[in-house]
Amino acid sequence: MTFWGVKINYHGQEYPAVKGQMATMIFPLLCVGSLLVFYTPIVDGYELPKFLYLGILATGGLVYILQRNEDVKLPAILPLSLFFLGSALSGINALNYYEFGLTMATDLMGISLFWITVNLVKGESMDRVLWMMAGIGTIVALAFLLLPGSQGTIGNSVLVGILLVPFVPIAGLLAPWGLAPASIILLAIWMSNSHAALLAIVALGCVLIWKHAPMFGKSLAMIPAIGLSLFILKVAPGANLATQYRLDWWRNSAHMVADHPVFGVGRGNFVVVYPQYAILGDQVMGGLDHVNRAGQRVDTAINSPHNDFLQIWTETGPLGIGGLLWFLWIVLIGRKWNETGRAGKALALSLVGILVTATFHFPLHAVAGGMVFWVICGLLWVASEKDIDTEPVTVPGSVPSCEPDAVSG
C-alpha cells in the first residue's frame, strides 16, 4: 500500500514515496476541478477557458516533474513524435492557421498530460488511484443528473455519456463497494441517450464475457450482444437518423482523404474544408443551428465526422494516424500489464471503452474527453510498469536486510 508518510511496500519491496500528496491530487484537479471551469453559460466560447485550464495544468505539471531530483520518463516518445510530426507537416495544407495552432497546442498538452501522469503516479497505490477515479466519475454523473439543463460540458448530455464510459469498469471492478458508484454512472449514461456510449458499454460486456466465459457461453452471449447493438444503431429513438448521418460524414471524409493523401487537410481544419465535400443530405443538420466562429449560420458546418480516427487521418494523413495507432498498440497490447491485477484490467477496459466511443463520436477532440484519454493511457502504462520495470531502492534511514541468500541444503 501507499501511505502518506515515508515509504511504500510493494510485493515485499520498499520504495520511497513519490510525494503522494501532489501525485494523488492531480486527478481531482484534472476532472473534478474541470466541472467548475467547464460549467458556464457561454455557449459559443466556452471551450476557451478549457484550453486555458488545460494549458495551466500541463505547464505546471511539467515544471513540477522537471524540477524534482528524479529521472523523468518520456515513454512512447517515438510514436508520439511521429503523431506530432504528421500533425505539424499537415500545416502545409491548412487553410485556417488559428484552428491549426489551437489543435496542435491541444495535442501537445495532451501528450504532456500522459507524461505527467506516468511520472507522478509511478509510486502510488493503484487501488487508491482507482478509487479516486471512480469518485470523479460519480461526481460527474451526479452533476449531470442533478443539474439538468445546465450549459457547458455538464449540459451536453451526449458528451457526458461519452465522458463517463471509461469510469464504468474502474468503478465496477472495485466490487463490492464500487458497485454503487458504477450504478450511478451507468444511470447517467442511460439518461444521456448517447448511442455511442451505450455501444461502448455493450462492447465492454462482450470483452469481459469473452475473457472469462467458456467457449459455449461466449457464443451464446454474442447473440444478444449483436441484437442489442443493432437496436442501438437502428431502432432506438433517433438512432436510424444518427447512423445515416455518420455514414454520410464518413463517406465524405473518405473523399477528403483521397484528395489529400500525404499531409491531410491540416490539423484542426476538418471543419474548414468539410463544406466543400458536403452533400445535400447534410442540409438536414441545419436543424441543430450550427454556427461558425464568425457568427454565421452554416448548415454544413460539421466540426467532426464523429470518428476520431477518421478525423485524424483526414487532417494529418498517414503519418499522424499511424503514430497514434502505434502509440495505442504499445499502450494497450504491446505492454505486459498484469491481466490478473485489478488495476490493469480496469484501465485496459477503460481505454477500450474510449476507443469504441471514438469510433462513433469525438471524445479525443473534446477537451474534457481528451484529458481523460491521456490520463487513462498514463495510468495503464504505470499499471504495467509496476510489474515489469520497477527496481527496488533503499529507503533513506532504513537498515539493509541481513538475510543470507538462499543456499542449497
TIMIPA-708601 format. One record per residue (C-alpha): x, y, z; residue number from 1. Coordinates in Angstrom, 2 decimals. Each point is the difference from the previous one (the first is absolute). Layout:
> c1  c2  c3  seq
> X  Y  Z  NUM;
...
//
This chain:
> c1  c2  c3  seq
> 0.00  0.00  0.00  1;
> 0.90  3.65  -0.34  2;
> 0.09  2.09  3.13  3;
> 0.13  3.76  0.33  4;
> 3.16  -0.47  2.00  5;
> 3.42  -1.31  -0.84  6;
> -0.12  -3.12  -2.08  7;
> -1.90  -2.40  -2.19  8;
> -0.05  -3.76  0.40  9;
> -0.63  -1.75  -3.31  10;
> 0.35  -3.78  -0.39  11;
> 2.32  -0.13  2.98  12;
> 2.29  2.79  -1.22  13;
> 0.29  3.50  1.43  14;
> -0.02  3.11  -2.17  15;
> 0.25  3.69  0.87  16;
> -3.27  1.90  -0.11  17;
> -0.38  2.15  -3.10  18;
> -1.49  3.07  1.65  19;
> -3.35  -1.72  0.31  20;
> -1.96  3.18  0.68  21;
> 0.77  1.55  -3.40  22;
> -0.13  -3.30  -1.87  23;
> -3.45  -0.75  1.38  24;
> -1.50  3.47  -0.34  25;
> 0.74  0.17  -3.72  26;
> -3.20  -1.92  -0.72  27;
> -2.48  2.21  1.87  28;
> 1.71  2.97  -1.64  29;
> -0.41  -1.58  -3.41  30;
> -3.64  -1.00  0.14  31;
> -1.85  1.21  3.08  32;
> 1.51  3.48  -0.31  33;
> -1.01  0.04  -3.65  34;
> -3.67  -0.15  1.02  35;
> 0.31  3.55  1.31  36;
> 2.01  1.22  -2.98  37;
> -2.21  -1.65  -2.61  38;
> -3.30  0.96  1.67  39;
> -0.75  3.24  -1.81  40;
> -2.93  1.69  -1.74  41;
> 2.23  1.08  -2.90  42;
> -1.09  -2.38  -2.74  43;
> 2.18  1.05  -2.95  44;
> 3.23  0.82  1.84  45;
> -0.05  -2.42  2.92  46;
> 2.92  -2.01  -1.38  47;
> 2.43  2.89  0.58  48;
> 0.11  -0.37  3.81  49;
> 0.50  -3.73  -0.56  50;
> 3.11  0.63  -2.07  51;
> 1.28  2.46  2.59  52;
> -0.63  -2.50  2.80  53;
> 1.69  -2.80  -1.92  54;
> 2.98  2.20  -0.83  55;
> 0.55  1.03  3.62  56;
> -0.35  -3.61  1.15  57;
> 2.43  -1.40  -2.59  58;
> 2.58  2.75  0.46  59;
> -0.10  -0.21  3.79  60;
> 0.27  -3.78  -0.06  61;
> 3.00  0.03  -2.35  62;
> 1.80  2.60  2.10  63;
> -0.70  -2.06  3.12  64;
> 1.39  -3.29  -1.31  65;
> 3.02  1.68  -1.63  66;
> 1.07  1.75  3.19  67;
> -0.06  -3.20  2.05  68;
> 3.28  -1.79  0.59  69;
> -1.13  -3.14  -1.75  70;
> 0.32  -1.51  -3.44  71;
> -2.83  1.28  -2.20  72;
> -1.49  -2.60  -2.31  73;
> -1.42  0.88  -3.43  74;
> -1.47  -3.35  -1.09  75;
> -1.21  -0.78  -3.53  76;
> 1.91  3.00  -1.30  77;
> 0.49  -1.46  -3.50  78;
> -3.68  -0.59  -0.90  79;
> -1.04  3.24  1.69  80;
> 2.69  1.88  -1.93  81;
> -1.26  -1.56  -3.24  82;
> -3.55  1.04  0.85  83;
> 1.11  3.56  0.78  84;
> 2.22  0.17  -3.11  85;
> -2.90  -1.04  -2.21  86;
> -2.16  2.66  1.64  87;
> 2.70  2.66  -0.49  88;
> 0.58  -0.88  -3.66  89;
> -3.73  0.17  -0.65  90;
> 0.35  3.76  0.41  91;
> 1.19  0.03  -3.61  92;
> -3.62  -0.40  -1.10  93;
> -1.70  1.87  2.85  94;
> -2.37  2.78  -1.02  95;
> -0.73  1.31  3.49  96;
> 3.15  0.32  2.10  97;
> -1.94  1.03  3.10  98;
> -1.74  -3.38  0.06  99;
> 3.27  -1.70  -0.95  100;
> 1.96  1.60  2.83  101;
> -2.76  -0.52  2.57  102;
> -0.31  -3.71  -0.75  103;
> 3.77  -0.48  -0.12  104;
> 0.31  1.63  3.42  105;
> -2.76  -2.25  1.34  106;
> 1.80  -3.09  -1.32  107;
> 3.25  1.12  1.61  108;
> -1.70  0.63  3.34  109;
> -1.67  -3.42  -0.17  110;
> 3.33  -1.74  -0.60  111;
> 1.41  2.01  2.91  112;
> -2.81  -1.24  2.25  113;
> 0.89  -3.59  -0.95  114;
> 3.62  0.54  1.03  115;
> -0.99  1.91  3.15  116;
> -2.30  -2.84  1.06  117;
> 2.71  -2.63  -0.53  118;
> 2.53  1.95  2.07  119;
> -2.32  1.07  2.82  120;
> -1.82  -3.27  0.59  121;
> 2.85  -2.50  -0.33  122;
> 0.33  -0.30  3.80  123;
> -3.68  0.07  0.86  124;
> -2.27  -2.81  1.10  125;
> -2.06  -0.83  -3.08  126;
> -2.96  -1.00  2.16  127;
> -0.15  3.48  1.47  128;
> 0.30  1.52  -3.47  129;
> -2.90  -2.17  -1.22  130;
> -2.18  1.08  2.93  131;
> 0.79  3.64  -0.75  132;
> -0.91  -0.44  -3.67  133;
> -3.24  -1.78  0.97  134;
> -0.83  2.94  2.26  135;
> 0.63  2.45  -2.85  136;
> -2.33  -1.93  -2.30  137;
> -2.69  -0.06  2.69  138;
> 0.25  3.77  0.53  139;
> -0.32  0.64  -3.75  140;
> -3.00  -2.35  -0.18  141;
> -1.73  1.63  2.98  142;
> 0.66  3.48  -1.39  143;
> -1.67  -1.04  -3.24  144;
> -2.97  -1.64  1.73  145;
> -0.57  2.82  2.51  146;
> 0.70  2.99  -2.25  147;
> -2.28  -0.56  -2.99  148;
> -0.03  2.67  -2.66  149;
> 3.36  1.48  0.96  150;
> 2.35  1.33  -2.65  151;
> 3.53  -1.06  -0.85  152;
> 1.32  -3.53  0.31  153;
> -2.48  -1.14  2.66  154;
> -2.94  1.22  -2.08  155;
> 1.10  -1.89  -3.11  156;
> -1.69  -3.30  0.73  157;
> 1.64  -1.97  -2.82  158;
> 3.48  1.21  0.98  159;
> -0.64  -0.87  3.65  160;
> -0.91  -3.56  -0.99  161;
> 3.20  -0.25  -2.05  162;
> 2.12  1.39  2.85  163;
> -1.43  -2.44  2.55  164;
> 0.65  -3.23  -1.94  165;
> 3.62  -0.53  1.19  166;
> -1.05  0.42  3.63  167;
> -2.40  -2.97  -0.12  168;
> 2.60  -2.82  0.03  169;
> 2.13  1.93  2.50  170;
> -2.88  0.20  2.48  171;
> -1.48  -3.39  -0.89  172;
> 3.19  -1.93  0.66  173;
> 0.29  1.52  3.47  174;
> -2.76  -2.36  1.14  175;
> -1.82  -0.25  2.26  176;
> 0.30  3.61  1.15  177;
> 0.47  1.30  -3.53  178;
> -3.37  -1.33  -1.16  179;
> -1.86  3.02  1.38  180;
> 2.05  2.62  -1.90  181;
> -0.03  -2.25  -3.08  182;
> -3.82  -0.07  0.14  183;
> -0.20  3.79  0.25  184;
> 2.34  0.37  -2.97  185;
> -1.99  -2.51  -2.07  186;
> -3.24  1.82  0.84  187;
> 1.50  3.26  -1.24  188;
> 1.16  -1.68  -3.22  189;
> -3.50  -1.39  -0.54  190;
> -1.56  3.42  0.61  191;
> 2.47  1.63  -2.40  192;
> -1.57  -1.87  -2.93  193;
> 3.48  -0.28  -1.57  194;
> -0.08  -2.86  -2.48  195;
> 3.81  -0.11  -0.20  196;
> 0.25  -0.30  3.78  197;
> -2.57  -2.81  0.11  198;
> 1.86  -1.84  -2.77  199;
> 3.20  0.33  2.00  200;
> -1.66  -1.52  3.08  201;
> -1.20  -2.94  -2.13  202;
> 3.54  -0.39  -1.40  203;
> 1.50  -0.03  3.50  204;
> -2.46  -2.68  1.04  205;
> 0.99  -2.07  -3.04  206;
> 3.70  0.34  0.86  207;
> -0.60  -1.19  3.56  208;
> -2.11  -2.96  -1.16  209;
> 2.56  -0.95  -2.63  210;
> 2.84  0.09  2.53  211;
> -1.71  -2.04  2.72  212;
> -2.85  -2.09  -1.42  213;
> 0.47  -3.50  -1.48  214;
> -0.17  -0.25  -3.78  215;
> -3.65  -1.09  -0.04  216;
> -0.93  2.89  2.28  217;
> 1.91  2.41  -2.23  218;
> -1.99  -1.07  -3.03  219;
> -3.34  0.32  1.78  220;
> 0.90  3.40  1.47  221;
> 0.90  1.47  -3.38  222;
> -3.54  -0.49  -1.32  223;
> -1.76  2.44  2.37  224;
> 3.03  2.33  -0.21  225;
> -0.34  0.25  -3.77  226;
> -3.76  0.46  0.30  227;
> 0.41  2.77  2.58  228;
> 2.59  1.75  -2.17  229;
> -2.32  -0.09  -3.02  230;
> -2.80  1.39  2.15  231;
> 2.19  2.90  1.16  232;
> 1.12  0.73  -3.57  233;
> -3.33  -0.35  -1.81  234;
> -3.06  -0.20  2.26  235;
> 0.63  2.20  3.06  236;
> -1.56  3.50  -0.20  237;
> 2.01  2.08  -2.46  238;
> 2.46  -2.81  -0.65  239;
> -0.86  -0.66  -3.64  240;
> 0.44  3.67  -0.93  241;
> 3.24  0.29  2.00  242;
> 1.39  -3.10  -1.72  243;
> -0.86  1.39  -3.42  244;
> 1.70  3.29  0.83  245;
> 3.16  -1.80  0.99  246;
> 0.07  -2.06  -3.17  247;
> -0.29  3.23  -2.02  248;
> 2.76  1.72  2.00  249;
> 2.32  -2.99  -0.29  250;
> -0.55  -0.28  -3.75  251;
> 0.71  3.70  -0.50  252;
> 3.06  -0.24  2.25  253;
> 1.33  -2.87  -2.11  254;
> -0.10  2.35  -3.01  255;
> 1.99  2.55  2.03  256;
> 2.63  -2.65  0.77  257;
> 0.20  -0.95  -3.70  258;
> 0.54  3.63  -1.02  259;
> 2.66  0.63  2.71  260;
> 1.78  -3.36  0.33  261;
> 3.38  1.18  1.38  262;
> -0.39  2.88  2.44  263;
> -3.78  0.11  0.48  264;
> -2.05  3.18  0.02  265;
> 1.80  1.44  3.03  266;
> -0.39  -0.71  3.71  267;
> -3.19  1.61  1.26  268;
> -1.11  0.88  -3.52  269;
> -2.66  -2.67  -0.50  270;
> -2.70  2.52  0.88  271;
> 1.47  2.46  -2.53  272;
> 0.29  -2.40  -2.94  273;
> -3.05  -2.22  0.55  274;
> -2.62  2.34  -1.57  275;
> 1.72  -0.54  -3.37  276;
> -0.83  -3.70  0.28  277;
> -3.45  0.29  1.57  278;
> -2.93  -1.60  -1.78  279;
> -3.60  1.15  -0.14  280;
> -1.00  -2.36  2.80  281;
> 2.24  1.85  2.40  282;
> -2.31  3.00  -0.23  283;
> -2.31  -1.78  2.43  284;
> 2.58  0.70  2.69  285;
> -0.99  3.65  -0.22  286;
> -2.72  -0.88  2.49  287;
> 2.73  -0.10  2.65  288;
> 0.81  3.69  -0.62  289;
> 3.70  -0.37  -0.79  290;
> 1.76  3.32  0.29  291;
> 3.54  0.62  -1.19  292;
> 2.58  2.06  1.88  293;
> -0.94  3.13  -1.95  294;
> -3.55  -0.27  1.34  295;
> -1.44  -1.05  -3.36  296;
> -2.50  -2.84  -0.20  297;
> 1.45  -2.71  -2.24  298;
> -2.11  -3.09  -0.57  299;
> 2.95  -2.12  -1.09  300;
> 2.43  1.05  2.77  301;
> 0.61  -3.51  1.31  302;
> 2.96  0.28  2.40  303;
> 0.75  -3.72  0.09  304;
> -0.84  -3.19  -1.94  305;
> -0.87  -1.55  3.39  306;
> 2.95  -2.37  -0.31  307;
> 3.21  1.19  1.63  308;
> 2.24  -2.31  -1.99  309;
> -1.50  1.05  -3.32  310;
> 0.28  3.66  0.97  311;
> 3.69  -0.33  0.91  312;
> 0.65  -1.88  -3.25  313;
> -1.86  2.70  -1.93  314;
> 1.90  2.83  1.69  315;
> 3.53  -1.44  0.34  316;
> 0.33  -2.70  -2.64  317;
> 1.69  -3.38  0.57  318;
> 2.78  1.33  2.28  319;
> -2.37  1.40  2.62  320;
> -2.45  -2.88  0.12  321;
> 2.86  -2.52  -0.23  322;
> 1.74  1.54  3.01  323;
> -3.19  -0.01  2.08  324;
> -0.84  -3.63  -0.85  325;
> 3.59  -1.02  0.79  326;
> -0.29  1.73  3.37  327;
> -3.31  -1.74  0.78  328;
> 1.46  -3.36  -1.00  329;
> 2.91  0.43  2.40  330;
> -2.17  1.17  2.91  331;
> -2.84  -2.49  -0.36  332;
> 1.59  -3.08  -1.58  333;
> 3.78  0.34  -0.12  334;
> 0.43  0.49  3.76  335;
> 0.02  -3.01  2.33  336;
> -2.47  1.40  2.49  337;
> -1.27  -2.41  2.63  338;
> -3.27  -1.39  -1.33  339;
> -0.77  -1.61  3.34  340;
> 0.43  3.26  1.90  341;
> -3.00  2.20  0.64  342;
> 1.70  3.22  -1.10  343;
> 1.28  -1.25  -3.35  344;
> -3.30  -1.65  -0.89  345;
> -2.11  3.02  0.98  346;
> 2.19  2.51  -1.84  347;
> 0.29  -2.15  -3.12  348;
> -3.80  -0.28  -0.14  349;
> -0.26  3.76  0.53  350;
> 2.25  0.64  -2.99  351;
> -1.98  -2.48  -2.11  352;
> -3.17  1.89  0.94  353;
> 1.54  3.29  -1.11  354;
> 1.12  -1.50  -3.31  355;
> -3.49  -1.36  -0.69  356;
> -1.59  3.38  0.63  357;
> 2.73  1.60  -2.15  358;
> -1.23  -2.15  -2.89  359;
> -3.47  1.59  0.13  360;
> 0.67  3.38  1.62  361;
> 2.92  2.33  0.69  362;
> 1.15  -0.33  3.65  363;
> 3.65  0.52  -0.99  364;
> -0.87  3.37  -1.55  365;
> -2.06  1.22  2.95  366;
> 2.24  1.68  2.56  367;
> -1.50  -1.85  2.97  368;
> -0.02  -3.33  -1.82  369;
> 3.56  0.49  -1.18  370;
> 1.18  0.58  3.57  371;
> -1.63  -3.24  1.16  372;
> 1.50  -1.92  -2.95  373;
> 3.60  1.10  0.62  374;
> -0.25  -0.56  3.76  375;
> -1.44  -3.52  -0.47  376;
> 2.88  -0.81  -2.38  377;
> 2.48  1.21  2.60  378;
> -1.61  -2.01  2.78  379;
> -0.03  -3.16  -2.11  380;
> 3.68  0.53  -0.76  381;
> 0.75  0.24  3.72  382;
> -2.13  -3.06  0.78  383;
> 2.15  -2.08  -2.36  384;
> 3.25  1.64  1.09  385;
> -0.48  -1.06  3.61  386;
> 0.33  -3.62  -1.04  387;
> 2.80  0.14  -2.57  388;
> 2.09  3.13  0.47  389;
> 0.13  0.84  3.70  390;
> 3.30  -0.47  1.79  391;
> 0.29  -0.02  3.80  392;
> 1.85  2.89  1.60  393;
> 1.22  0.60  3.52  394;
> -2.19  2.18  2.18  395;
> 2.10  2.73  1.67  396;
> 0.60  -0.90  3.63  397;
> -1.02  -3.63  -0.40  398;
> 2.16  -2.92  1.08  399;
> 1.12  -2.25  -2.85  400;
> -1.25  -3.53  0.15  401;
> 2.46  -2.40  1.64  402;
> -1.73  -3.14  -1.18  403;
> 2.42  -2.34  -1.82  404;
> -0.71  -1.13  -3.49  405;
> -1.72  -3.32  -0.29  406;
> 2.46  -2.87  -0.20  407;
> -0.55  -3.59  -0.72  408;
> -0.20  -2.35  2.93  409;
//
